[in-house]
Amino acid sequence: MVDVAPCNKSGSPLVPVLGLSFFAVASGFLMSLIPLSLKANGLPSTQAPWLASIFYLGLLIGAFTIQRIVAVNGHRTAFIAFLL
C-alpha cells in the first residue's frame, strides 16, 4: 500500500506550536466572555475569578483522565461521547 499522506519527518515544532496558539486564543476569548455573560445570567461579577479557576481545574482533571478513557473505549467512541 502506498502512503499518500504527507508527513513531516523533520521534527519541526510547527504543529504543536500552532495547536497551542489556537488553544491560547480560544482560552483568552472564553476568559473575556465570562465577565460579559455574568450580568446576562444574573450572577455577581465577583464570581468571574471562580469560574475561570473552575475552567482550568476541569482542564487539568481532563488532561489526567482522558488517556484512560480513550484506552478503554477507543478514540472514535470517546470523541463521540465527549461531543454529547
C-alpha positions in Angstrom: 0.0 0.0 0.0 1.3 3.4 -0.9 1.4 6.1 1.8 -0.1 9.1 0.2 -0.5 11.2 3.4 2.2 13.9 3.7 4.1 13.6 6.8 6.6 15.9 8.5 9.7 13.8 9.4 11.9 16.8 10.1 10.8 17.1 13.7 9.6 20.6 13.3 7.7 22.0 16.3 5.3 23.8 14.0 2.2 21.7 14.6 2.4 21.7 18.5 3.1 25.4 18.5 0.2 26.1 16.2 -2.1 23.9 18.3 -1.1 25.6 21.5 -1.6 29.0 19.8 -5.1 28.2 18.8 -5.8 26.9 22.3 -4.4 30.1 23.8 -6.5 32.3 21.5 -9.7 30.3 22.3 -9.0 30.3 26.0 -8.4 34.1 26.0 -11.6 34.6 24.1 -13.5 32.5 26.6 -12.0 34.3 29.6 -13.0 37.6 28.1 -16.6 36.4 27.7 -17.0 35.2 31.3 -17.5 38.8 32.8 -19.8 39.7 30.0 -22.1 36.7 30.4 -22.3 37.0 34.2 -24.6 40.0 34.1 -26.8 38.4 31.4 -27.2 35.3 33.7 -27.9 37.4 36.8 -24.7 36.5 38.6 -22.5 38.9 40.6 -19.2 39.9 39.0 -17.3 38.6 42.0 -17.8 35.1 40.6 -15.7 35.7 37.5 -12.4 34.6 39.0 -14.0 31.4 40.5 -15.5 30.5 37.1 -12.1 30.9 35.4 -10.4 28.8 38.1 -13.0 26.0 37.7 -12.5 26.1 33.9 -8.8 25.4 34.3 -9.4 22.9 37.1 -11.6 20.9 34.7 -8.9 21.2 32.0 -6.4 19.8 34.4 -8.6 16.9 35.5 -9.5 16.1 31.9 -5.8 16.0 31.0 -5.1 13.4 33.6 -8.2 11.2 33.0 -8.6 11.3 29.2 -5.8 8.7 28.5 -7.6 6.0 30.5 -11.0 6.8 28.9 -9.5 6.7 25.3 -7.6 3.5 26.1 -10.8 1.7 27.3 -13.3 3.0 24.7 -11.2 3.8 21.7 -10.6 7.2 20.0 -13.8 7.3 18.0 -16.2 6.3 20.8 -14.5 8.7 23.3 -14.7 11.6 20.8 -18.4 11.0 20.2 -19.1 10.6 23.9 -17.4 13.9 24.7 -19.3 15.7 22.0 -22.6 14.7 23.6 
